[in-house]
Amino acid sequence: MTTLRPPQNFRTARTTLRPVTRGDAAAIFNGYANSPSATRYMVWPRSTAPAVDGVAERSEQSWASGHAFPWAVVLQSTREFIGVIELRLNPPKADLGYIFCEPFWGRGLASEVVSCVVEWAFA
Ligand SMILES: CC(C)(COP(=O)(O)OP(=O)(O)OC[C@H]1O[C@@H](n2cnc3c(N)ncnc32)[C@H](O)[C@@H]1OP(=O)(O)O)[C@@H](O)C(=O)NCCC(=O)NCCS
């Protein structure tokens, strides 16, 4: 736990980042949490019931408690939800998790978003 808090919003060339809220539950479930390919290497199991799983609720609670900072990544051009990046701060260490919806893989979007958050973390 740390008192250091990142900004709630970032803007990259093609995306905007904002805190994940429980309003993102359906997008998370349909976009990646229910996907066998997206969840293949995750430490958590694929979701089969969004209401029971509570990924979005836990993300919202993470921002409130300040132990992790999950952002929803939104494509500027279409306003689509394309995935989540989460920063966990434990100075002098930090680590990241990220998972994107499969239709958006392979376009350099994860690199773009990770670079932005890493740049803030190093600063
Ligand atoms: C990992 C993930 C976010 C990458 O998203 P992306 O937008 O397609 O990534 P990028 O297009 O920015 O690619 C970044 C680099 O990673 C490589 N890469 C992407 N997915 C990869 C995969 N599954 N295996 C190996 N390399 C991969 C790309 O080739 C690229 O390398 P390069 O810069 O040398 O060309 C996406 O594949 C995903 O959500 N996967 C499921 C969840 C996951 O595994 N998350 C990571 C663990 S926390």
PDBQT file of the ligand as one rigid body, heavy atoms in Angstrom, charges set to zero:
ROOT
HETATM    1  C1  LIG A 201      -0.704  -9.286 -24.388  1.00  0.00    +0.000 C 
HETATM    2  C2  LIG A 201      -1.670  -8.370 -25.154  1.00  0.00    +0.000 C 
HETATM    3  C3  LIG A 201      -2.243  -7.293 -24.233  1.00  0.00    +0.000 C 
HETATM    4  C4  LIG A 201      -0.864  -7.730 -26.298  1.00  0.00    +0.000 C 
HETATM    5  O1  LIG A 201      -1.702  -6.759 -26.915  1.00  0.00    +0.000 OA
HETATM    6  P1  LIG A 201      -1.349  -6.156 -28.355  1.00  0.00    +0.000 P 
HETATM    7  O2  LIG A 201      -2.017  -4.820 -28.460  1.00  0.00    +0.000 OA
HETATM    8  O3  LIG A 201      -1.676  -7.162 -29.383  1.00  0.00    +0.000 OA
HETATM    9  O4  LIG A 201       0.213  -5.974 -28.261  1.00  0.00    +0.000 OA
HETATM   10  P2  LIG A 201       1.123  -5.131 -29.262  1.00  0.00    +0.000 P 
HETATM   11  O5  LIG A 201       0.479  -5.121 -30.632  1.00  0.00    +0.000 OA
HETATM   12  O6  LIG A 201       1.446  -3.812 -28.632  1.00  0.00    +0.000 OA
HETATM   13  O7  LIG A 201       2.422  -6.031 -29.325  1.00  0.00    +0.000 OA
HETATM   14  C5  LIG A 201       3.468  -5.831 -28.411  1.00  0.00    +0.000 C 
HETATM   15  C6  LIG A 201       4.552  -6.847 -28.651  1.00  0.00    +0.000 C 
HETATM   16  O8  LIG A 201       4.180  -8.065 -28.020  1.00  0.00    +0.000 OA
HETATM   17  C7  LIG A 201       4.154  -9.119 -28.978  1.00  0.00    +0.000 C 
HETATM   18  N1  LIG A 201       3.015  -9.973 -28.618  1.00  0.00    +0.000 N 
HETATM   19  C8  LIG A 201       1.731  -9.615 -28.576  1.00  0.00    +0.000 A 
HETATM   20  N2  LIG A 201       0.972 -10.661 -28.154  1.00  0.00    +0.000 NA
HETATM   21  C9  LIG A 201       1.860 -11.682 -27.939  1.00  0.00    +0.000 A 
HETATM   22  C10 LIG A 201       1.699 -13.034 -27.533  1.00  0.00    +0.000 A 
HETATM   23  N3  LIG A 201       0.509 -13.555 -27.244  1.00  0.00    +0.000 N 
HETATM   24  N4  LIG A 201       2.810 -13.799 -27.433  1.00  0.00    +0.000 NA
HETATM   25  C11 LIG A 201       4.026 -13.297 -27.741  1.00  0.00    +0.000 A 
HETATM   26  N5  LIG A 201       4.236 -12.017 -28.141  1.00  0.00    +0.000 NA
HETATM   27  C12 LIG A 201       3.150 -11.241 -28.244  1.00  0.00    +0.000 A 
HETATM   28  C13 LIG A 201       3.978  -8.433 -30.314  1.00  0.00    +0.000 C 
HETATM   29  O9  LIG A 201       4.499  -9.217 -31.366  1.00  0.00    +0.000 OA
HETATM   30  C14 LIG A 201       4.796  -7.176 -30.116  1.00  0.00    +0.000 C 
HETATM   31  O10 LIG A 201       6.169  -7.432 -30.255  1.00  0.00    +0.000 OA
HETATM   32  P3  LIG A 201       7.082  -6.508 -31.198  1.00  0.00    +0.000 P 
HETATM   33  O11 LIG A 201       6.973  -5.115 -30.610  1.00  0.00    +0.000 OA
HETATM   34  O12 LIG A 201       8.436  -7.120 -31.074  1.00  0.00    +0.000 OA
HETATM   35  O13 LIG A 201       6.482  -6.592 -32.536  1.00  0.00    +0.000 OA
HETATM   36  C15 LIG A 201      -2.841  -9.176 -25.760  1.00  0.00    +0.000 C 
HETATM   37  O14 LIG A 201      -2.320 -10.180 -26.590  1.00  0.00    +0.000 OA
HETATM   38  C16 LIG A 201      -3.698  -9.834 -24.702  1.00  0.00    +0.000 C 
HETATM   39  O15 LIG A 201      -4.599  -9.208 -24.145  1.00  0.00    +0.000 OA
HETATM   40  N6  LIG A 201      -3.425 -11.137 -24.391  1.00  0.00    +0.000 N 
HETATM   41  C17 LIG A 201      -4.177 -11.851 -23.373  1.00  0.00    +0.000 C 
HETATM   42  C18 LIG A 201      -3.842 -11.381 -21.960  1.00  0.00    +0.000 C 
HETATM   43  C19 LIG A 201      -2.344 -11.510 -21.635  1.00  0.00    +0.000 C 
HETATM   44  O16 LIG A 201      -1.711 -12.505 -21.938  1.00  0.00    +0.000 OA
HETATM   45  N7  LIG A 201      -1.819 -10.467 -20.972  1.00  0.00    +0.000 N 
HETATM   46  C20 LIG A 201      -0.403 -10.390 -20.622  1.00  0.00    +0.000 C 
HETATM   47  C21 LIG A 201      -0.117 -10.997 -19.318  1.00  0.00    +0.000 C 
HETATM   48  S1  LIG A 201      -0.605  -9.979 -17.938  1.00  0.00    +0.000 SA
ENDROOT
TORSDOF 0
